Amino acid sequence: MKTKIGLGVALGAMVLLSACNTVNGAGKDLRSAGSAVSGASGQTKK
């Protein structure tokens, strides 16, 4: 069971990270995801 969960997490991470060509691109993706979560919660950073 733990092996299947670990494999699923690793596979998901590879799929998500394959969209980013560079570390800078990954940072931009994470920043935009954080902004989307903040915007959805109604709190914005000023």
Secondary structure as the mmCIF struct_conf table of DSSP 4:
data_model
#
loop_
_struct_conf.conf_type_id
_struct_conf.id
_struct_conf.beg_label_comp_id
_struct_conf.beg_label_asym_id
_struct_conf.beg_label_seq_id
_struct_conf.end_label_comp_id
_struct_conf.end_label_asym_id
_struct_conf.end_label_seq_id
HELX_RH_AL_P HELX_RH_AL_P1 LYS A 2 SER A 18
TURN_TY1_P TURN_TY1_P1 ALA A 19 ALA A 19
BEND BEND1 ASN A 21 THR A 22
HELX_RH_AL_P HELX_RH_AL_P2 VAL A 23 SER A 41
TURN_TY1_P TURN_TY1_P2 GLY A 42 GLY A 42
#
